[in-house]
Amino acid sequence: MEAEEEKKEDLVHCIYTSASTIEFTPEDITELLEKARRNNDKLGVSGMLLYDEGSFFQVLEGDPQVVARLLKTIQNDKRHDKVVKIIYEDIEERDFSEWTMGYSGASRSDLQSIDGLNDFFQTNNTFVELDEGRAKKLLSAFKDGKWRTSIN
């Protein structure tokens, strides 16, 4: 039993939001995802990304030191502004183990249809203004397949 416990990796997930400082075209997003997926695969990082009208909502999962370094890189990336770490906590297992970076371009109407978030997005708020409770609702909706058909 002790040997099994020793093999268990330390995992964290970090949920953050940011505002883009440049306009991302669909081609830019594709390029960003391809690079992130390659890097995340090498680093043992999984997660997901939502993008809507210049705002990012991202979950990174992996080794605590690796995730902390990635977040620091993102915070120093001139394409990101207003990087807000909403949740950074230890986890028992990954929520997105099958994805080096799941992605969806969430539309405003998609976001408005989530119970508990519809009022938030109807007033034209962005990901950058999410609190922890709403971030968890959004994460749950993504995990439950809310945008499963539009994930690239």
N, CA, C and O atoms as a GROMACS GRO file, in nm:
protein
  608
    1MET      N    1   0.083  -0.120   0.000
    1MET     CA    2   0.000   0.000   0.000
    1MET      C    3   0.087   0.126   0.000
    1MET      O    4   0.055   0.223  -0.068
    2GLU      N    5   0.197   0.126   0.076
    2GLU     CA    6   0.283   0.243   0.081
    2GLU      C    7   0.346   0.271  -0.055
    2GLU      O    8   0.363   0.387  -0.093
    3ALA      N    9   0.380   0.165  -0.129
    3ALA     CA   10   0.440   0.184  -0.260
    3ALA      C   11   0.345   0.257  -0.353
    3ALA      O   12   0.387   0.342  -0.432
    4GLU      N   13   0.214   0.225  -0.345
    4GLU     CA   14   0.115   0.294  -0.427
    4GLU      C   15   0.109   0.442  -0.393
    4GLU      O   16   0.100   0.527  -0.481
    5GLU      N   17   0.114   0.472  -0.263
    5GLU     CA   18   0.108   0.612  -0.221
    5GLU      C   19   0.230   0.690  -0.269
    5GLU      O   20   0.218   0.807  -0.304
    6GLU      N   21   0.346   0.625  -0.270
    6GLU     CA   22   0.467   0.692  -0.316
    6GLU      C   23   0.459   0.726  -0.464
    6GLU      O   24   0.514   0.828  -0.506
    7LYS      N   25   0.392   0.643  -0.542
    7LYS     CA   26   0.381   0.666  -0.685
    7LYS      C   27   0.284   0.779  -0.719
    7LYS      O   28   0.291   0.836  -0.828
    8LYS      N   29   0.194   0.810  -0.628
    8LYS     CA   30   0.094   0.913  -0.654
    8LYS      C   31   0.164   1.048  -0.669
    8LYS      O   32   0.239   1.091  -0.582
    9GLU      N   33   0.137   1.114  -0.783
    9GLU     CA   34   0.204   1.241  -0.810
    9GLU      C   35   0.134   1.356  -0.739
    9GLU      O   36   0.013   1.353  -0.715
   10ASP      N   37   0.212   1.457  -0.705
   10ASP     CA   38   0.155   1.580  -0.652
   10ASP      C   39   0.092   1.655  -0.769
   10ASP      O   40   0.157   1.677  -0.871
   11LEU      N   41  -0.032   1.693  -0.753
   11LEU     CA   42  -0.104   1.763  -0.858
   11LEU      C   43  -0.171   1.889  -0.805
   11LEU      O   44  -0.220   1.892  -0.692
   12VAL      N   45  -0.171   1.990  -0.888
   12VAL     CA   46  -0.248   2.111  -0.860
   12VAL      C   47  -0.326   2.146  -0.985
   12VAL      O   48  -0.293   2.105  -1.096
   13HIS      N   49  -0.431   2.224  -0.964
   13HIS     CA   50  -0.489   2.290  -1.080
   13HIS      C   51  -0.495   2.438  -1.050
   13HIS      O   52  -0.518   2.482  -0.937
   14CYS      N   53  -0.474   2.512  -1.156
   14CYS     CA   54  -0.476   2.657  -1.149
   14CYS      C   55  -0.582   2.704  -1.248
   14CYS      O   56  -0.576   2.671  -1.366
   15ILE      N   57  -0.676   2.781  -1.199
   15ILE     CA   58  -0.776   2.842  -1.286
   15ILE      C   59  -0.748   2.991  -1.285
   15ILE      O   60  -0.745   3.055  -1.180
   16TYR      N   61  -0.728   3.045  -1.405
   16TYR     CA   62  -0.702   3.189  -1.414
   16TYR      C   63  -0.780   3.247  -1.532
   16TYR      O   64  -0.825   3.175  -1.620
   17THR      N   65  -0.793   3.376  -1.530
   17THR     CA   66  -0.850   3.450  -1.642
   17THR      C   67  -0.753   3.559  -1.683
   17THR      O   68  -0.669   3.602  -1.604
   18SER      N   69  -0.766   3.601  -1.807
   18SER     CA   70  -0.685   3.714  -1.852
   18SER      C   71  -0.756   3.782  -1.968
   18SER      O   72  -0.845   3.726  -2.031
   19ALA      N   73  -0.714   3.904  -1.993
   19ALA     CA   74  -0.764   3.981  -2.107
   19ALA      C   75  -0.652   3.986  -2.210
   19ALA      O   76  -0.536   4.010  -2.176
   20SER      N   77  -0.687   3.963  -2.336
   20SER     CA   78  -0.585   3.970  -2.440
   20SER      C   79  -0.556   4.116  -2.475
   20SER      O   80  -0.646   4.201  -2.475
   21THR      N   81  -0.431   4.142  -2.503
   21THR     CA   82  -0.391   4.278  -2.540
   21THR      C   83  -0.392   4.297  -2.692
   21THR      O   84  -0.377   4.408  -2.742
   22ILE      N   85  -0.409   4.186  -2.763
   22ILE     CA   86  -0.418   4.190  -2.909
   22ILE      C   87  -0.543   4.115  -2.951
   22ILE      O   88  -0.600   4.039  -2.874
   23GLU      N   89  -0.585   4.138  -3.074
   23GLU     CA   90  -0.700   4.064  -3.126
   23GLU      C   91  -0.651   3.929  -3.176
   23GLU      O   92  -0.560   3.922  -3.260
   24PHE      N   93  -0.710   3.822  -3.125
   24PHE     CA   94  -0.676   3.688  -3.168
   24PHE      C   95  -0.772   3.644  -3.278
   24PHE      O   96  -0.893   3.637  -3.257
   25THR      N   97  -0.717   3.615  -3.394
   25THR     CA   98  -0.797   3.560  -3.503
   25THR      C   99  -0.812   3.410  -3.479
   25THR      O  100  -0.740   3.354  -3.397
   26PRO      N  101  -0.904   3.345  -3.548
   26PRO     CA  102  -0.913   3.198  -3.536
   26PRO      C  103  -0.779   3.130  -3.567
   26PRO      O  104  -0.744   3.030  -3.504
   27GLU      N  105  -0.705   3.183  -3.662
   27GLU     CA  106  -0.574   3.126  -3.696
   27GLU      C  107  -0.475   3.144  -3.580
   27GLU      O  108  -0.396   3.054  -3.551
   28ASP      N  109  -0.480   3.260  -3.515
   28ASP     CA  110  -0.394   3.285  -3.399
   28ASP      C  111  -0.424   3.186  -3.287
   28ASP      O  112  -0.333   3.133  -3.223
   29ILE      N  113  -0.553   3.161  -3.263
   29ILE     CA  114  -0.594   3.067  -3.158
   29ILE      C  115  -0.545   2.927  -3.192
   29ILE      O  116  -0.496   2.856  -3.105
   30THR      N  117  -0.560   2.888  -3.319
   30THR     CA  118  -0.512   2.755  -3.362
   30THR      C  119  -0.363   2.742  -3.338
   30THR      O  120  -0.317   2.639  -3.288
   31GLU      N  121  -0.288   2.843  -3.374
   31GLU     CA  122  -0.143   2.841  -3.354
   31GLU      C  123  -0.108   2.835  -3.205
   31GLU      O  124  -0.020   2.759  -3.164
   32LEU      N  125  -0.177   2.914  -3.125
   32LEU     CA  126  -0.156   2.914  -2.980
   32LEU      C  127  -0.184   2.775  -2.922
   32LEU      O  128  -0.107   2.726  -2.839
   33LEU      N  129  -0.294   2.713  -2.965
   33LEU     CA  130  -0.329   2.580  -2.915
   33LEU      C  131  -0.228   2.474  -2.955
   33LEU      O  132  -0.191   2.390  -2.874
   34GLU      N  133  -0.183   2.478  -3.080
   34GLU     CA  134  -0.084   2.379  -3.126
   34GLU      C  135   0.043   2.387  -3.043
   34GLU      O  136   0.098   2.285  -3.002
   35LYS      N  137   0.090   2.508  -3.019
   35LYS     CA  138   0.212   2.527  -2.940
   35LYS      C  139   0.188   2.483  -2.795
   35LYS      O  140   0.272   2.414  -2.736
   36ALA      N  141   0.075   2.523  -2.738
   36ALA     CA  142   0.044   2.486  -2.598
   36ALA      C  143   0.034   2.334  -2.584
   36ALA      O  144   0.084   2.278  -2.487
   37ARG      N  145  -0.031   2.270  -2.678
   37ARG     CA  146  -0.048   2.124  -2.670
   37ARG      C  147   0.086   2.053  -2.677
   37ARG      O  148   0.109   1.957  -2.603
   38ARG      N  149   0.175   2.098  -2.765
   38ARG     CA  150   0.310   2.038  -2.773
   38ARG      C  151   0.385   2.056  -2.641
   38ARG      O  152   0.440   1.961  -2.585
   39ASN      N  153   0.386   2.181  -2.593
   39ASN     CA  154   0.458   2.210  -2.469
   39ASN      C  155   0.397   2.135  -2.350
   39ASN      O  156   0.469   2.077  -2.269
   40ASN      N  157   0.265   2.137  -2.340
   40ASN     CA  158   0.199   2.072  -2.227
   40ASN      C  159   0.222   1.923  -2.228
   40ASN      O  160   0.237   1.862  -2.122
   41ASP      N  161   0.225   1.862  -2.346
   41ASP     CA  162   0.253   1.719  -2.356
   41ASP      C  163   0.391   1.688  -2.300
   41ASP      O  164   0.407   1.592  -2.224
   42LYS      N  165   0.490   1.768  -2.336
   42LYS     CA  166   0.627   1.749  -2.287
   42LYS      C  167   0.636   1.769  -2.136
   42LYS      O  168   0.713   1.701  -2.068
   43LEU      N  169   0.555   1.863  -2.084
   43LEU     CA  170   0.562   1.899  -1.942
   43LEU      C  171   0.467   1.818  -1.853
   43LEU      O  172   0.471   1.830  -1.731
   44GLY      N  173   0.383   1.735  -1.914
   44GLY     CA  174   0.287   1.657  -1.836
   44GLY      C  175   0.173   1.743  -1.782
   44GLY      O  176   0.121   1.717  -1.673
   45VAL      N  177   0.134   1.845  -1.858
   45VAL     CA  178   0.028   1.936  -1.816
   45VAL      C  179  -0.098   1.908  -1.898
   45VAL      O  180  -0.091   1.886  -2.019
   46SER      N  181  -0.211   1.909  -1.831
   46SER     CA  182  -0.340   1.896  -1.899
   46SER      C  183  -0.422   2.019  -1.865
   46SER      O  184  -0.384   2.100  -1.781
   47GLY      N  185  -0.537   2.033  -1.933
   47GLY     CA  186  -0.621   2.147  -1.902
   47GLY      C  187  -0.719   2.181  -2.011
   47GLY      O  188  -0.742   2.102  -2.102
   48MET      N  189  -0.775   2.299  -2.000
   48MET     CA  190  -0.872   2.347  -2.097
   48MET      C  191  -0.865   2.498  -2.107
   48MET      O  192  -0.816   2.567  -2.017
   49LEU      N  193  -0.915   2.548  -2.220
   49LEU     CA  194  -0.912   2.691  -2.248
   49LEU      C  195  -1.043   2.732  -2.311
   49LEU      O  196  -1.091   2.668  -2.405
   50LEU      N  197  -1.101   2.839  -2.261
   50LEU     CA  198  -1.216   2.903  -2.324
   50LEU      C  199  -1.172   3.043  -2.366
   50LEU      O  200  -1.094   3.109  -2.296
   51TYR      N  201  -1.222   3.086  -2.480
   51TYR     CA  202  -1.190   3.220  -2.529
   51TYR      C  203  -1.318   3.286  -2.577
   51TYR      O  204  -1.395   3.227  -2.653
   52ASP      N  205  -1.341   3.408  -2.533
   52ASP     CA  206  -1.459   3.483  -2.574
   52ASP      C  207  -1.427   3.631  -2.578
   52ASP      O  208  -1.393   3.691  -2.476
   53GLU      N  209  -1.438   3.689  -2.694
   53GLU     CA  210  -1.426   3.834  -2.711
   53GLU      C  211  -1.310   3.897  -2.634
   53GLU      O  212  -1.327   3.994  -2.560
   54GLY      N  213  -1.193   3.840  -2.653
   54GLY     CA  214  -1.074   3.899  -2.592
   54GLY      C  215  -1.046   3.856  -2.449
   54GLY      O  216  -0.955   3.910  -2.386
   55SER      N  217  -1.122   3.761  -2.397
   55SER     CA  218  -1.100   3.713  -2.261
   55SER      C  219  -1.069   3.563  -2.263
   55SER      O  220  -1.130   3.485  -2.336
   56PHE      N  221  -0.972   3.524  -2.180
   56PHE     CA  222  -0.936   3.384  -2.165
   56PHE      C  223  -0.980   3.333  -2.028
   56PHE      O  224  -0.975   3.406  -1.929
   57PHE      N  225  -1.023   3.208  -2.025
   57PHE     CA  226  -1.050   3.134  -1.902
   57PHE      C  227  -0.975   3.003  -1.921
   57PHE      O  228  -1.003   2.928  -2.014
   58GLN      N  229  -0.878   2.976  -1.832
   58GLN     CA  230  -0.795   2.858  -1.852
   58GLN      C  231  -0.775   2.780  -1.724
   58GLN      O  232  -0.767   2.836  -1.614
   59VAL      N  233  -0.768   2.648  -1.740
   59VAL     CA  234  -0.734   2.557  -1.631
   59VAL      C  235  -0.606   2.487  -1.671
   59VAL      O  236  -0.596   2.432  -1.781
   60LEU      N  237  -0.509   2.488  -1.582
   60LEU     CA  238  -0.384   2.414  -1.599
   60LEU      C  239  -0.375   2.312  -1.487
   60LEU      O  240  -0.398   2.345  -1.371
   61GLU      N  241  -0.342   2.187  -1.521
   61GLU     CA  242  -0.329   2.081  -1.421
   61GLU      C  243  -0.193   2.014  -1.437
   61GLU      O  244  -0.148   1.989  -1.549
   62GLY      N  245  -0.129   1.985  -1.325
   62GLY     CA  246  -0.002   1.915  -1.334
   62GLY      C  247   0.079   1.930  -1.208
   62GLY      O  248   0.028   1.964  -1.101
   63ASP      N  249   0.208   1.905  -1.224
   63ASP     CA  250   0.303   1.918  -1.114
   63ASP      C  251   0.302   2.063  -1.064
   63ASP      O  252   0.303   2.156  -1.146
   64PRO      N  253   0.301   2.084  -0.933
   64PRO     CA  254   0.292   2.221  -0.880
   64PRO      C  255   0.399   2.316  -0.932
   64PRO      O  256   0.369   2.432  -0.964
   65GLN      N  257   0.523   2.269  -0.941
   65GLN     CA  258   0.630   2.358  -0.989
   65GLN      C  259   0.614   2.392  -1.136
   65GLN      O  260   0.639   2.505  -1.178
   66VAL      N  261   0.571   2.295  -1.214
   66VAL     CA  262   0.552   2.317  -1.358
   66VAL      C  263   0.436   2.414  -1.382
   66VAL      O  264   0.449   2.507  -1.462
   67VAL      N  265   0.325   2.395  -1.312
   67VAL     CA  266   0.209   2.482  -1.328
   67VAL      C  267   0.244   2.624  -1.284
   67VAL      O  268   0.204   2.721  -1.348
   68ALA      N  269   0.318   2.637  -1.175
   68ALA     CA  270   0.358   2.770  -1.127
   68ALA      C  271   0.446   2.841  -1.231
   68ALA      O  272   0.431   2.960  -1.255
   69ARG      N  273   0.538   2.766  -1.293
   69ARG     CA  274   0.624   2.826  -1.398
   69ARG      C  275   0.542   2.869  -1.519
   69ARG      O  276   0.564   2.976  -1.576
   70LEU      N  277   0.447   2.784  -1.559
   70LEU     CA  278   0.361   2.820  -1.673
   70LEU      C  279   0.280   2.946  -1.644
   70LEU      O  280   0.269   3.034  -1.729
   71LEU      N  281   0.224   2.953  -1.525
   71LEU     CA  282   0.147   3.072  -1.490
   71LEU      C  283   0.235   3.196  -1.492
   71LEU      O  284   0.192   3.302  -1.539
   72LYS      N  285   0.356   3.185  -1.444
   72LYS     CA  286   0.450   3.298  -1.445
   72LYS      C  287   0.480   3.341  -1.589
   72LYS      O  288   0.487   3.460  -1.619
   73THR      N  289   0.498   3.243  -1.676
   73THR     CA  290   0.522   3.272  -1.817
   73THR      C  291   0.404   3.347  -1.878
   73THR      O  292   0.422   3.443  -1.952
   74ILE      N  293   0.284   3.303  -1.846
   74ILE     CA  294   0.163   3.368  -1.896
   74ILE      C  295   0.152   3.510  -1.841
   74ILE      O  296   0.118   3.603  -1.915
   75GLN      N  297   0.182   3.527  -1.714
   75GLN     CA  298   0.176   3.660  -1.653
   75GLN      C  299   0.275   3.757  -1.718
   75GLN      O  300   0.250   3.877  -1.724
   76ASN      N  301   0.387   3.703  -1.767
   76ASN     CA  302   0.490   3.786  -1.831
   76ASN      C  303   0.469   3.801  -1.982
   76ASN      O  304   0.541   3.877  -2.047
   77ASP      N  305   0.372   3.730  -2.036
   77ASP     CA  306   0.344   3.734  -2.180
   77ASP      C  307   0.271   3.865  -2.212
   77ASP      O  308   0.166   3.893  -2.156
   78LYS      N  309   0.327   3.942  -2.301
   78LYS     CA  310   0.272   4.074  -2.335
   78LYS      C  311   0.135   4.065  -2.404
   78LYS      O  312   0.066   4.166  -2.417
   79ARG      N  313   0.096   3.945  -2.448
   79ARG     CA  314  -0.036   3.928  -2.510
   79ARG      C  315  -0.146   3.916  -2.405
   79ARG      O  316  -0.265   3.921  -2.439
   80HIS      N  317  -0.107   3.902  -2.277
   80HIS     CA  318  -0.204   3.889  -2.167
   80HIS      C  319  -0.196   4.010  -2.076
   80HIS      O  320  -0.088   4.062  -2.047
   81ASP      N  321  -0.312   4.054  -2.032
   81ASP     CA  322  -0.322   4.161  -1.934
   81ASP      C  323  -0.424   4.118  -1.829
   81ASP      O  324  -0.506   4.029  -1.855
   82LYS      N  325  -0.420   4.178  -1.714
   82LYS     CA  326  -0.518   4.149  -1.610
   82LYS      C  327  -0.527   4.000  -1.580
   82LYS      O  328  -0.637   3.944  -1.570
   83VAL      N  329  -0.413   3.935  -1.565
   83VAL     CA  330  -0.412   3.792  -1.531
   83VAL      C  331  -0.455   3.779  -1.386
   83VAL      O  332  -0.391   3.832  -1.295
   84VAL      N  333  -0.566   3.707  -1.366
   84VAL     CA  334  -0.622   3.690  -1.232
   84VAL      C  335  -0.625   3.541  -1.200
   84VAL      O  336  -0.694   3.463  -1.265
   85LYS      N  337  -0.549   3.503  -1.098
   85LYS     CA  338  -0.551   3.365  -1.051
   85LYS      C  339  -0.672   3.350  -0.960
   85LYS      O  340  -0.678   3.408  -0.852
   86ILE      N  341  -0.770   3.270  -1.005
   86ILE     CA  342  -0.894   3.254  -0.930
   86ILE      C  343  -0.882   3.141  -0.829
   86ILE      O  344  -0.921   3.155  -0.713
   87ILE      N  345  -0.828   3.029  -0.874
   87ILE     CA  346  -0.813   2.911  -0.787
   87ILE      C  347  -0.677   2.848  -0.814
   87ILE      O  348  -0.638   2.830  -0.930
   88TYR      N  349  -0.607   2.816  -0.709
   88TYR     CA  350  -0.481   2.741  -0.720
   88TYR      C  351  -0.483   2.646  -0.601
   88TYR      O  352  -0.464   2.688  -0.487
   89GLU      N  353  -0.505   2.517  -0.628
   89GLU     CA  354  -0.520   2.424  -0.517
   89GLU      C  355  -0.473   2.284  -0.555
   89GLU      O  356  -0.466   2.248  -0.672
   90ASP      N  357  -0.442   2.207  -0.451
   90ASP     CA  358  -0.406   2.066  -0.471
   90ASP      C  359  -0.529   1.991  -0.518
   90ASP      O  360  -0.641   2.020  -0.477
   91ILE      N  361  -0.506   1.892  -0.604
   91ILE     CA  362  -0.615   1.806  -0.651
   91ILE      C  363  -0.571   1.660  -0.638
   91ILE      O  364  -0.452   1.629  -0.643
   92GLU      N  365  -0.668   1.572  -0.623
   92GLU     CA  366  -0.640   1.429  -0.613
   92GLU      C  367  -0.616   1.368  -0.751
   92GLU      O  368  -0.529   1.282  -0.768
   93GLU      N  369  -0.695   1.413  -0.848
   93GLU     CA  370  -0.681   1.361  -0.984
   93GLU      C  371  -0.716   1.471  -1.083
   93GLU      O  372  -0.779   1.570  -1.048
   94ARG      N  373  -0.672   1.451  -1.205
   94ARG     CA  374  -0.695   1.550  -1.310
   94ARG      C  375  -0.840   1.546  -1.358
   94ARG      O  376  -0.902   1.439  -1.364
   95ASP      N  377  -0.893   1.661  -1.391
   95ASP     CA  378  -1.024   1.671  -1.454
   95ASP      C  379  -1.013   1.656  -1.605
   95ASP      O  380  -1.109   1.615  -1.671
   96PHE      N  381  -0.896   1.690  -1.661
   96PHE     CA  382  -0.878   1.693  -1.806
   96PHE      C  383  -0.760   1.607  -1.850
   96PHE      O  384  -0.682   1.648  -1.935
   97SER      N  385  -0.748   1.489  -1.793
   97SER     CA  386  -0.633   1.404  -1.821
   97SER      C  387  -0.622   1.367  -1.968
   97SER      O  388  -0.512   1.341  -2.018
   98GLU      N  389  -0.734   1.365  -2.039
   98GLU     CA  390  -0.731   1.327  -2.181
   98GLU      C  391  -0.693   1.442  -2.273
   98GLU      O  392  -0.676   1.420  -2.393
   99TRP      N  393  -0.679   1.564  -2.221
   99TRP     CA  394  -0.649   1.679  -2.305
   99TRP      C  395  -0.523   1.750  -2.260
   99TRP      O  396  -0.511   1.789  -2.144
  100THR      N  397  -0.429   1.767  -2.353
  100THR     CA  398  -0.317   1.855  -2.322
  100THR      C  399  -0.365   2.000  -2.322
  100THR      O  400  -0.305   2.086  -2.259
  101MET      N  401  -0.475   2.025  -2.395
  101MET     CA  402  -0.541   2.154  -2.388
  101MET      C  403  -0.674   2.145  -2.464
  101MET      O  404  -0.678   2.166  -2.586
  102GLY      N  405  -0.782   2.115  -2.391
  102GLY     CA  406  -0.914   2.119  -2.452
  102GLY      C  407  -0.948   2.263  -2.481
  102GLY      O  408  -0.907   2.353  -2.408
  103TYR      N  409  -1.024   2.287  -2.586
  103TYR     CA  410  -1.054   2.424  -2.624
  103TYR      C  411  -1.197   2.439  -2.673
  103TYR      O  412  -1.252   2.350  -2.738
  104SER      N  413  -1.254   2.553  -2.642
  104SER     CA  414  -1.379   2.594  -2.704
  104SER      C  415  -1.382   2.746  -2.713
  104SER      O  416  -1.343   2.817  -2.620
  105GLY      N  417  -1.430   2.794  -2.826
  105GLY     CA  418  -1.458   2.936  -2.840
  105GLY      C  419  -1.601   2.956  -2.791
  105GLY      O  420  -1.696   2.942  -2.868
  106ALA      N  421  -1.616   2.987  -2.666
  106ALA     CA  422  -1.749   2.998  -2.604
  106ALA      C  423  -1.817   3.125  -2.650
  106ALA      O  424  -1.762   3.234  -2.637
  107SER      N  425  -1.937   3.109  -2.704
  107SER     CA  426  -2.011   3.228  -2.747
  107SER      C  427  -2.085   3.288  -2.628
  107SER      O  428  -2.108   3.222  -2.527
  108ARG      N  429  -2.121   3.411  -2.641
  108ARG     CA  430  -2.195   3.481  -2.536
  108ARG      C  431  -2.324   3.407  -2.504
  108ARG      O  432  -2.360   3.395  -2.386
  109SER      N  433  -2.395   3.356  -2.605
  109SER     CA  434  -2.520   3.284  -2.579
  109SER      C  435  -2.495   3.152  -2.507
  109SER      O  436  -2.575   3.110  -2.424
  110ASP      N  437  -2.383   3.085  -2.539
  110ASP     CA  438  -2.346   2.963  -2.466
  110ASP      C  439  -2.328   2.993  -2.317
  110ASP      O  440  -2.379   2.922  -2.230
  111LEU      N  441  -2.255   3.100  -2.290
  111LEU     CA  442  -2.225   3.136  -2.152
  111LEU      C  443  -2.351   3.178  -2.077
  111LEU      O  444  -2.366   3.150  -1.958
  112GLN      N  445  -2.441   3.246  -2.146
  112GLN     CA  446  -2.565   3.293  -2.083
  112GLN      C  447  -2.660   3.179  -2.051
  112GLN      O  448  -2.754   3.197  -1.973
  113SER      N  449  -2.639   3.063  -2.111
  113SER     CA  450  -2.730   2.951  -2.090
  113SER      C  451  -2.694   2.865  -1.970
  113SER      O  452  -2.767   2.770  -1.939
  114ILE      N  453  -2.585   2.894  -1.901
  114ILE     CA  454  -2.542   2.813  -1.787
  114ILE      C  455  -2.612   2.862  -1.660
  114ILE      O  456  -2.602   2.979  -1.624
  115ASP      N  457  -2.683   2.771  -1.594
  115ASP     CA  458  -2.748   2.806  -1.468
  115ASP      C  459  -2.646   2.861  -1.370
  115ASP      O  460  -2.539   2.803  -1.352
  116GLY      N  461  -2.678   2.972  -1.309
  116GLY     CA  462  -2.589   3.033  -1.212
  116GLY      C  463  -2.491   3.130  -1.276
  116GLY      O  464  -2.423   3.205  -1.205
  117LEU      N  465  -2.482   3.130  -1.408
  117LEU     CA  466  -2.393   3.223  -1.477
  117LEU      C  467  -2.468   3.313  -1.574
  117LEU      O  468  -2.415   3.414  -1.621
  118ASN      N  469  -2.592   3.276  -1.605
  118ASN     CA  470  -2.665   3.350  -1.708
  118ASN      C  471  -2.679   3.498  -1.675
  118ASN      O  472  -2.664   3.582  -1.764
  119ASP      N  473  -2.706   3.532  -1.549
  119ASP     CA  474  -2.718   3.673  -1.512
  119ASP      C  475  -2.584   3.745  -1.524
  119ASP      O  476  -2.580   3.863  -1.561
  120PHE      N  477  -2.478   3.676  -1.493
  120PHE     CA  478  -2.343   3.734  -1.498
  120PHE      C  479  -2.306   3.774  -1.640
  120PHE      O  480  -2.258   3.885  -1.663
  121PHE      N  481  -2.328   3.685  -1.736
  121PHE     CA  482  -2.290   3.714  -1.874
  121PHE      C  483  -2.391   3.798  -1.949
  121PHE      O  484  -2.357   3.857  -2.052
  122GLN      N  485  -2.515   3.806  -1.901
  122GLN     CA  486  -2.614   3.892  -1.966
  122GLN      C  487  -2.582   4.040  -1.947
  122GLN      O  488  -2.626   4.124  -2.024
  123THR      N  489  -2.505   4.070  -1.844
  123THR     CA  490  -2.468   4.210  -1.820
  123THR      C  491  -2.333   4.245  -1.884
  123THR      O  492  -2.268   4.342  -1.845
  124ASN      N  493  -2.292   4.163  -1.983
  124ASN     CA  494  -2.169   4.185  -2.059
  124ASN      C  495  -2.042   4.179  -1.976
  124ASN      O  496  -1.941   4.241  -2.012
  125ASN      N  497  -2.046   4.106  -1.866
  125ASN     CA  498  -1.923   4.081  -1.792
  125ASN      C  499  -1.833   3.988  -1.873
  125ASN      O  500  -1.880   3.920  -1.964
  126THR      N  501  -1.705   3.986  -1.840
  126THR     CA  502  -1.611   3.900  -1.910
  126THR      C  503  -1.550   3.800  -1.813
  126THR      O  504  -1.570   3.809  -1.692
  127PHE      N  505  -1.475   3.704  -1.868
  127PHE     CA  506  -1.409   3.604  -1.784
  127PHE      C  507  -1.325   3.668  -1.674
  127PHE      O  508  -1.314   3.615  -1.564
  128VAL      N  509  -1.266   3.783  -1.705
  128VAL     CA  510  -1.174   3.848  -1.610
  128VAL      C  511  -1.245   3.887  -1.481
  128VAL      O  512  -1.180   3.907  -1.378
  129GLU      N  513  -1.377   3.897  -1.485
  129GLU     CA  514  -1.453   3.940  -1.368
  129GLU      C  515  -1.515   3.824  -1.290
  129GLU      O  516  -1.593   3.847  -1.197
  130LEU      N  517  -1.482   3.700  -1.326
  130LEU     CA  518  -1.537   3.584  -1.257
  130LEU      C  519  -1.483   3.571  -1.115
  130LEU      O  520  -1.366   3.599  -1.090
  131ASP      N  521  -1.569   3.529  -1.024
  131ASP     CA  522  -1.522   3.494  -0.890
  131ASP      C  523  -1.506   3.342  -0.883
  131ASP      O  524  -1.536   3.272  -0.979
  132GLU      N  525  -1.458   3.292  -0.770
  132GLU     CA  526  -1.430   3.149  -0.756
  132GLU      C  527  -1.553   3.062  -0.779
  132GLU      O  528  -1.546   2.961  -0.848
  133GLY      N  529  -1.666   3.101  -0.722
  133GLY     CA  530  -1.788   3.021  -0.736
  133GLY      C  531  -1.834   3.010  -0.880
  133GLY      O  532  -1.870   2.902  -0.927
  134ARG      N  533  -1.832   3.122  -0.951
  134ARG     CA  534  -1.873   3.120  -1.093
  134ARG      C  535  -1.770   3.046  -1.178
  134ARG      O  536  -1.806   2.980  -1.276
  135ALA      N  537  -1.644   3.058  -1.143
  135ALA     CA  538  -1.539   2.985  -1.216
  135ALA      C  539  -1.562   2.834  -1.204
  135ALA      O  540  -1.547   2.761  -1.302
  136LYS      N  541  -1.599   2.789  -1.086
  136LYS     CA  542  -1.626   2.647  -1.068
  136LYS      C  543  -1.749   2.602  -1.146
  136LYS      O  544  -1.752   2.490  -1.197
  137LYS      N  545  -1.850   2.687  -1.156
  137LYS     CA  546  -1.969   2.653  -1.237
  137LYS      C  547  -1.931   2.640  -1.384
  137LYS      O  548  -1.976   2.549  -1.453
  138LEU      N  549  -1.849   2.732  -1.432
  138LEU     CA  550  -1.804   2.729  -1.570
  138LEU      C  551  -1.720   2.604  -1.597
  138LEU      O  552  -1.737   2.537  -1.699
  139LEU      N  553  -1.631   2.574  -1.506
  139LEU     CA  554  -1.548   2.454  -1.516
  139LEU      C  555  -1.635   2.329  -1.520
  139LEU      O  556  -1.612   2.239  -1.600
  140SER      N  557  -1.733   2.323  -1.434
  140SER     CA  558  -1.824   2.209  -1.428
  140SER      C  559  -1.902   2.194  -1.559
  140SER      O  560  -1.918   2.082  -1.608
  141ALA      N  561  -1.948   2.304  -1.614
  141ALA     CA  562  -2.022   2.299  -1.741
  141ALA      C  563  -1.934   2.245  -1.853
  141ALA      O  564  -1.980   2.166  -1.936
  142PHE      N  565  -1.809   2.286  -1.855
  142PHE     CA  566  -1.716   2.238  -1.957
  142PHE      C  567  -1.691   2.089  -1.939
  142PHE      O  568  -1.694   2.013  -2.036
  143LYS      N  569  -1.665   2.047  -1.816
  143LYS     CA  570  -1.640   1.905  -1.788
  143LYS      C  571  -1.760   1.820  -1.823
  143LYS      O  572  -1.745   1.706  -1.867
  144ASP      N  573  -1.880   1.873  -1.802
  144ASP     CA  574  -2.003   1.799  -1.830
  144ASP      C  575  -2.039   1.796  -1.978
  144ASP      O  576  -2.142   1.741  -2.015
  145GLY      N  577  -1.954   1.853  -2.062
  145GLY     CA  578  -1.975   1.845  -2.206
  145GLY      C  579  -2.053   1.958  -2.267
  145GLY      O  580  -2.104   1.945  -2.378
  146LYS      N  581  -2.064   2.070  -2.196
  146LYS     CA  582  -2.141   2.184  -2.246
  146LYS      C  583  -2.101   2.222  -2.388
  146LYS      O  584  -2.187   2.250  -2.471
  147TRP      N  585  -1.971   2.224  -2.417
  147TRP     CA  586  -1.923   2.263  -2.549
  147TRP      C  587  -1.854   2.147  -2.619
  147TRP      O  588  -1.769   2.169  -2.705
  148ARG      N  589  -1.888   2.026  -2.584
  148ARG     CA  590  -1.820   1.908  -2.636
  148ARG      C  591  -1.814   1.908  -2.790
  148ARG      O  592  -1.714   1.866  -2.847
  149THR      N  593  -1.918   1.955  -2.854
  149THR     CA  594  -1.921   1.952  -3.000
  149THR      C  595  -1.830   2.056  -3.063
  149THR      O  596  -1.794   2.045  -3.180
  150SER      N  597  -1.791   2.158  -2.987
  150SER     CA  598  -1.708   2.262  -3.048
  150SER      C  599  -1.563   2.258  -3.001
  150SER      O  600  -1.486   2.349  -3.031
  151ILE      N  601  -1.526   2.155  -2.930
  151ILE     CA  602  -1.388   2.145  -2.883
  151ILE      C  603  -1.299   2.103  -2.999
  151ILE      O  604  -1.328   2.005  -3.068
  152ASN      N  605  -1.192   2.178  -3.019
  152ASN     CA  606  -1.096   2.145  -3.125
  152ASN      C  607  -0.988   2.057  -3.070
  152ASN      O  608  -0.897   2.018  -3.143
   0.00000   0.00000   0.00000
